[in-house]
Amino acid sequence: MTQQIGQYRVSAELGTGGMGVVYRAMDLLLEREVAIKRLRSEYAASPSVLERFRKEAQLQAKLNHPNIAQLYTLLQDGDTLCIVMEFIDGTVLRNFMPMPWESAVPVALQILEALDYAHRRGVLHRDIKPENIVIDREGTVKVMDFGIAHALGAARLTRERVVIGTLEYMPPERILNREMDQRSDLYSVGVLLFEMVCGRLPFVNDSEYELLRAQVETPPPPVSQFAGGIPDFVAETVRRALEKDSAQRYPSCSDMASALRDGAAAAGYRLKPVSEVLEIKPHDTAGTHLTTVHSLCQRIDGLIQNGNFDTAERVADSALNDFPANSDLAMRREKARQAAGERPPVSRETAAPDEPLSQDEIALRQTLLRLVALDAAGDVAHALATLHEAMEQYPDRTAFRIAEAYLKAKE
């Protein structure tokens, strides 16, 4: 595709997220590659969404750190806004998962460095997940998309109670509509580190309501339940990060990072660079590939073994772009596709992570969050009244029926 936005010539679409479309482009004045995030046209008419988008730019402009994607400028394109950012030549963390703890710890340390820098400047991320983290061709971990972050103490931009964040990584205090601070991001990092070493999330449920309740009430399983050979210091770090009460978590990212570093030193383990543990090769003039075919096959095998069939297929698709004639990669992609076709359909009522929520989905999520908060406060009668009012408008929602059965059992 060829398109021009201001002084930027767009060369390709990189992806689509909840807020907009991301393009790869060339800055014609400075002759450097950039990424442009363009707000979706269907949102451009909303003053509250535009304000949130501007706030994203203002927050990101404060952050200049090697582990954070750099924001360059904000520009107007017709009736919408665009953010011009650093272009990162790499791959999302999701494509490396699962991984051994020896690889996960160095990656987590760079994520914590980025968040610690942001937190010390009053900025929360609020949506830490594998898709918002990219590892470049030098092995540098880059935290992306502080677009749903808010300055600490700043006025909330979510008066409409639109749910911000990804449910699987959402801290209990966010679900209960309580004050958030840097320890809220640490909870999400704890979920992420659990998933990195275990190949699955600590809380898995097809029902959004049950998933939200688990985040608030259910103790997380130990990492040793799903992965062998995990040292005690890694297991304890994950356990503490996932405490329901934020006061019981690490006070800061630097404290959590120290626990990982000190634990590794006490265990006699020398932490290695990310480029080494993930077998990343520098991007030289000959166009050296990001990973070897062998390591890609191992990663895809691990994803299939852990039931992450969609991710396995995406990794195989990406790898076959670099190695189009490789039969081992093609065979693994077909294996992932077959396994995905054999699994039962998922009944969870939510949009795909990279798709924007519809107004009905937003209303559903708002109600579920309200029900969990009322239930946690012991106000079951109010929760049922709220639920029945919502069910009049959305009578066929499976999540509401599950919530009703649970709340009635508590009456």
PyMOL commands that set and color helices and strands:
alter all, ss='L'
color gray80, all
select helices_A, chain A and resi 47-61+93-96+101-119+130-132+167-169+172-175+182-198+208-217+223-225+232-241+246-248+253-266+274-277+293-305+309-322+327-342+359-376+380-393+398-410
alter helices_A, ss='H'
color red, helices_A
select strands_A, chain A and resi 3-5+8-16+20-27+32-39+71-77+80-86+90-92+133-136+141-143
alter strands_A, ss='S'
color yellow, strands_A
deselect
rebuild
show_as cartoon
